[in-house]
Amino acid sequence: MDMKKEILNVKGININQVVEDFCLYFSPDAKMVFSNESVRVVVVEKFFFRIKNDVAATVIFELRGQDIINVHIVVAGGSDLMGFTFGVYKSMLKKIKKIFENIGAKEFLELSDEM
């Protein structure tokens, strides 16, 4: 299994709107598993029948200030019987990061990379 982790610092957007847009984008594969005033945890699981491979992402939205959110993303993809991952975890990470670009984040900083 391959795994990738990134932490994004996103400025200029509302945490409630971000989480709602995120869940709508990945519906029905996304499920909020935890929520309080400053933290939201969403899990996305997707299975690809064509290549018989799956990917799971845990996304933690952490409110750091009035309009500053740290987004912790951990993506892992299983492999098929031969051990091939087909890069599904990289594709999912790219798709998640693209969401923040599309919803109008004023600032988008990568804080850390690979696990």
N, C-alpha and C positions, 0 to 999 in steps of 0.2 A: 504494500500500500504506500502511495506517495502522499505527502502532506506539505502544505504551504501555509505560512502565516504572515499577515501584514497588519499593521496598525496605521490607520489613516486619521489625520487631524482635519476635520471639515469645519469651515467657518461660514457663517452667514445663512444658516438654514435652521428651521424649527424641528426639534427632535420628534415630536408627534407626527408631523407631516412626513418626515423622512421615513419613519418606521411604517406608516400607513402606505406610502408609495412603494416602499420596498416589498411589503407583503403582497400588495396588489400585483406588482410586476411578476413575482414568482408564484402567484396563486395558480393552482391549489397546492403547490409543493412546499410552501412556507408555512410555518406554524410558530406563533409566539409562545415561548415556554416559560418566560419570566418577565415581570414588569413591576417597576416601582417608580418613584418620582425621578430618579436620576439614571436608571439602568433599564434597558430592554434587551432581552435575549431572543433571537429568532433562529430557528433551525430550518434549513432547506435541504430536502433530500430528493434526489432525482435518479431514476433508473432509465438507462438507454437500452431498449430492447434489441435494436439492430446490432449493437456490439456486445450485448449482455454485460454491461458495466454500470456501476453506480457511482454517485458522487454525493458527498454530504458537506454542508457548510454550516458552521456556527458563527453567527454574527452578533457581536455584543455592541450595542449603542450606549455609550457612556457620556452623559451630559457633564461637560467641564465648566461651562459658563453660560451666560444668557443665550448666545448663539454659536457656541463652540461644542462640537461633538467629537469624541474619539470613537472610531469605529474599529473594533478588533475583529479580524476575519481569519478564521481557520477553515481551510478547505482540504478535504481528503478524498481521494478516489481509490476505489478498489481496483483490482486487476482481474482479467479474465482467467480462464484455466491455464493459459500459457504464460501468464505473468505480464501481459501487455496492459498498460493503462490507457492508451490512446490519448493521453493528455487531457482527460475530462476535468481533472481538478484545476489545471491551468486555465482552461476555457471558462469554468465557473468563476474563478477569481477575476478574470478579465471582465466577465459580464457584470459581476457585482461592482467592480470599480467604475465601470461605464455608467452605472445608474447614478452615481454621485456627480459625475460630469453632466449628465442629462438633466438633473433636477436643479441645476443652477447654483451649485456650491461656489461661493466667492473665492475660496482658497482650498486647495486640495494638496496636502503634503503627505508623502509617504514617510513614515517614521522608522519602520523596520521591515525586514524582508525575511526570506527563507528560514525555515526551522531546521 
